[in-house]
Amino acid sequence: MNLTTQGIGTLLRGADLEYRRHGDCWVSPVAGPHIGARHAAVDAVRIPAGRQWSPPGAAAAEQVAVVLAGAGVGTVGYEISRMRAASALYSPIGSTYSLSAGDREMTVYIWSAVPSEGGTVRTIPPRTGPVLFRSLWSGETWLTPPAANVLFRPATGCAGLCLRCGIMLPGETLGVRPHEESEAVYFVFEGEGQFYLHDRWVDLGPGDGVFVPPGVRRGARNPHAGHLASRFVVFGGSMAGIPAYLADDLSDLQHERS
């Protein structure tokens, strides 16, 4: 179901991805100009066992890679870290990065965000150098319950990319927010649940996602109940500056810690 013609957004189904060979790896475009995204592109990359993904031209944009399956090693410049499902890597503008799969294939979703020219982007001045490696389970928790971890944001050195993870137990909702000025892309890491787009709830499963244009209300929930229900985990975020409501919360948190 494509909702782009209504200006609401686009559902991104993992089962519909069409991978094409790119060197030793396989790549499928997920979000980009073809669905109306202006500031960001998201690619799904499958890295075969023992192979490496090191895209040319990566230094021209901020990039974030989130591992959905498999394990291996990630590098950003001279920094190196082990990577496994739920690991995330941030490569600033001007840096290069690589991802190497271990003894089995690694599947990664990769954001590329080029800062827009002109206009205003609400950011928080960074106090330290950029954080390069995170996990969906780590970062600054700004709302609980449900837990919402902020992995990468302008205050950690990112110029215009804010990536976060929402973890919802059965019956929990990650609040439906007023429309934002920035576009966003979200994906499901774990579980079955629903995402809110404008005026409706849509069902999503692992590997599925949504592209949300500026000005569209958004949110997520785990509608399931009972002893067999499992948690619902989503990740993603804004591509053109930190949302105003999140900037306020994190500015307060940063002030309290200083």
N, C-alpha and C positions, 0 to 999 in steps of 0.2 A: 504494500500500500504506500504510494508516494503522495505526500501531502504538500509538496512544494508548490503546486499550482494554486493552492489556497493560501500560500504564504505562511503556513503553519510549521513546516519542517519536513524532514525526510526520515523514514525508517530505514535503517541499515541492517540488513539481515546477513548474518555470517554465512548462512547456507547459500547465499546468492553470489558470493565473491568468486571472481574469475581470475585465477592466478596465471601469470605469464613469467617465463624464465627471464631472470636478470642476472647474468653472470652465473655464479654457482647457486643462486637463491631463486625463490619464487615470490613474485610481488603482485598484489592486487590493490588498485586504488579504491579507497573506501569513501573518503570525503574530499571535496575539492571544488573547483569551479564548475564541474559538471552537475553539481547539485546546488549551486548557488553560494558556496562558501567563498568569501572574498579574502580572508586573512590567513586561512590555514588549509593544510592538506593532511589527510590521514591515510597512511598506507598499511596494509597488512603484509607482513613479510614472513615467509617460511624459510628458515635456515637449516639445510640438511645437516645431519650429524657430521662433525668434523670440519664443517665449512664456516666461512666468515662473511658477515655483511659489513661493508665499509663504503658507504655511498659517496660518490664523487660530488663535490659541490656542497657538502653538508655545512661547511663553515659560513655559508651565506645566510643561514637562518637559524633561529633557535630550534632545537629538536628535542623531543622527549620520546623515549621508547619504554613501553610497558610489556613485560613478558607474560603471555597468557598460558603457555605450556612449554615444557622442556627446561633445560638448564645449560649453563655455559659460563662465559666470561665476557664482561663489558669493559671497554676502555674509553676514557675521555681525556684527550691530550696524553699526559703522562700518568694519569690516575687509572687504577684498575680495580675491579671488584667482581666477585662471583655473582652470577645472575641465575635466578630461578623463577618459577611462577610467582607473580605478584611483585617482582623486582622492577624498579624503574630507574632510568638513566636520563640525565639532563645534559645536553651539549649546547653551550652558549654560542652566540654568534662569534665567529672567528676561530672556533675550535673544531677539531675533527673527532670522530668516535668510531668504534667498531664493536660488533657483537659476534662472538664465536660460539657455536653450538658444541655441546659435549658429545656424549655417545648416543644421543638421539635428537631428532629434529626439534628445533626451537621455533615457536610461533610468537611473533612480536607485532604490536600495533605501534606505529610511529607517527607522531605529530610533527609537522613543520610549520612554524609560525614566523612570518615576516612582519616586523612592525610596520604599521600603516603610516603613510606620510600625511602630515597635517592632522587637524583634529586634536582633541584632548583625550588622554588616556590616564585614568586615575590609578596612580601607583603609590607605593610606599618606598621611600629611599632605602636601598640596601645598606645594612650595617656591616655586613661581612661579605666575603667572596661567595660565589654561588655554590649551593649544595648540589653535588653531582650525582649522588646515588641515594635512593630511598627505597622504601617498600610501601605497598598499598596499606600496610598495617602500621606504618610509622608516619611521623610528621606532627604538626600541631593540631590538636583536636579542639575545634572551636564550637561544637554543638554536641550535646549529649543528654539524653538519648534522642535519636540514634547517633552513633558515632560518625563524625565526618572529619577525616584527616586531610589536612592541606599539605601536599607533598612539595610542590614547587610554586613560588609566587614572587612578585617583584621584590619583596623585602629580603628574599634569599638570593637576590642577584639576577632574577629573570627580568628581561626587559618588558615583555608584554604577554606572558603566558602564565596561566594559573591552573595547575592540575590538582584535583582533589579526589578523594575516595569516600563514598558513603556506604556504611555497613548497617543494614536494617534487619533486625530480628523479626520473626512473624508478628504481623499486626502493626509494625512501625512505619511511619511516613517521614520522609525527608522533605520538609515543608515546601509547598508550592509557593514559589516566589513571584513577586511582580516582575514584569518583563524587564530585561536588562538591555544595555546599549551594545553589548558585545555578543557576537555569535559564539556558539559552543557546540562541542561534540562529546557525547557520552557513550560508554559501552558497558555491557554487563560482564563482570569477571566471574561471578559465581551465583548460582541459584536462579529461580524463576520469579519474576515480579512484573511491575508495571511502571511506565514512565508517563508523566503528564505533559501534554503538548497543547497549549492554548486553551482548549475547552474539553479535552477528552483524555482518557487513560488508554494506553496501548500496552499489549503484552510483549515482554522481551525475555529472552533466555541467553545463556552464555554465548559470547561472541557477537550478539546483536547490539545495535546501538541506535542513536538518533542524532541528526543534525538539527540544531535549533537556531533559527535566524534571530537577529536582534529584534527586540520588541515582543517576543513570544514568551508567555508564562511557561514555567517548567517546574518539575518536581519528580519524585520517585516514591514508590511505596512497595511494601511486602504485604500483599493482601491475604496471605495464607494463614491458617491457624491449625492447631492440633499438634499432637506429639510427633507426627511425621514431617511437619513443616520445617524447612531449613532457612538459613539466613539468605539475604539478597544483597549482593555487593556490586556497586556500580563505580565507575571511575571516568574521569574526563574533566572538562572545564572550559574556561573562556580562552579565547585566542587573541583578544585585543584589549588587554588590561584587566585588572582585578575588579570584580563586581563591587558596587558601592557598599552593599550590606556587609560583605566579607571584609572589605577594607576597613570599615568602622570597627568591626569586632576585633580584627587583628591589630589595629592601631592601639586600641585600648589594652589588649593583651601585651603588646610590646612595651607600652608605657608603664604598665604595672611591673614588668620584669626589669626595667631599667633603673 
